[in-house]
Amino acid sequence: MAKKIAIAIHKGGVGKTTTAKNLAAALAQTGRRTLLVDMDEQANATKGLGVDPSALPVTLNSLFGNPNIEPTSALLATDVDGLHLIAGHPDLSRTETGMTLQRADPTAPDPIGSLKGLLATLEHLYDFVILDTPPSLNYMTINALAAADELVIPAAASAYTEDGLARTIEAYERAKATYNPALRLRGILVTRFKRTNASSAVHEGIGGAYSGLVIPQIIMESTAVDEAEQLNQPVVLYDPSSPAAVGYKRVAEILING
């Protein structure tokens, strides 16, 4: 059965989707069968793999909206051997609103387990499932935390990161105490690190506040990442020797080794 890993933080601009996409690609490059699930209405993980969500007959939103659709019909091959995608779609915002209303109705089934139910029919096909979440703690993210075995929190080495990090840790603790007691915090991944005093100070602050939880590998800020994004490629494919790509490949090995 697949190991399911949610990539989540209550903050934008930290490299969350870049992290999800590149960890998924790096895992696939090691020969692990990997599925990337794009749960964000912006669908940047989908677009970042060269896929136009508006042109697809079936996306993640289709699966949430119609239980009669076979989940395997949403699986897309990518340019990375061994990496499949379930695409995001802008209509996920409407589905999110529907989940909020459904949760408020005591007579309706709880929507928190929707993703978990979908993945139950697919996870035997994969070694890893990577869940790319929205940059907020909405019902899509809650669905990811309910379905995941592990949580990786990407935290940029920049201002205001620690507030989003603290809120995400609280959400993890709430998930573990209530709807997913088996969920494990795999660690905090420091991203977008620059060789500046400010970046170093944030890195040290995170390490001091969350001793023992920081993954022993930082992801460097790299122009190769921006260039890869422009070409709709993971940086581990576009420039495997760049500092960011090397960092993501090392994190993938950490995840593989437990």
C-alpha positions, 0 to 999 in steps of 0.5 A, a space after each residue: 500500500 502507498 505511503 500517503 504524504 500531505 504537503 501543507 502549510 497555512 501560508 502562500 509563497 513558501 514553495 509548497 506546490 514546488 515542493 510537492 511536485 519535485 518530491 513526487 518527481 524525485 520519488 518517481 526517479 528512484 523507481 517508486 510508483 508515485 501519484 501526485 494529487 493536486 487539491 488546490 483550486 489554482 491547479 498550479 501543480 497540474 499546470 506545472 506539469 504541462 497539463 491544462 485542467 480545463 481541457 480534461 474530462 475528469 479531474 479531482 473535482 469530478 471525483 468529489 462531485 460524482 461518486 459514480 466516476 471510476 477514480 482510475 479515469 482521473 489518472 494522468 501519465 506525466 513526462 516523468 517516468 513513474 509519476 501519475 497525476 490527478 489534476 486540480 481544477 478551479 471548481 474545487 473552490 465550489 466543492 470546498 464551499 459545498 463541504 463546508 455546508 455539508 459539515 454544518 448539516 448533522 444529517 449529511 455524511 461527514 465530508 472529511 473522509 471524501 479523499 480517503 475514500 477515493 484513494 482507497 481504490 487507488 493506493 495499491 497501484 503506488 508506492 507513494 501518494 503526494 497530496 498538494 494542498 491549498 495554502 490555507 487550512 480549508 476542507 481540502 487541506 483537512 481532507 488531505 490530513 484525514 487521508 495522509 499517513 505523514 505530513 511534511 510542512 514546507 516553511 520558507 526561510 523568510 518573514 512571517 513564516 512562523 505564524 503559518 507554521 504554528 497554525 499548521 502544527 495546531 491543525 496537525 495536533 487537532 487531526 491527530 487527536 480527533 479524525 486521524 490518530 495515525 497521522 505522523 508529522 514527518 517534519 518541517 522542510 525549510 525552503 527558499 533558503 538564501 545565504 543572507 542573515 535574514 534567511 539564516 535567522 528564520 532558519 535558526 528560529 524554526 530550529 529553536 522553536 521546533 527542535 527535532 522536527 526539522 528535516 535535515 536538509 534545506 532547499 536553496 533558493 535557485 534560479 533553476 526552479 524559476 526556469 523550470 517553472 516557466 517550462 512546466 517542469 520539475 527542477 529535478 528533471 530540468 536541472 538535476 545538479 542545481 542546488 534545489 534539485 539536489 536538495 529535493 532528491 535528498 529529501 526524497 531519500 529521507 522519505 523513502 528511508 522512513 
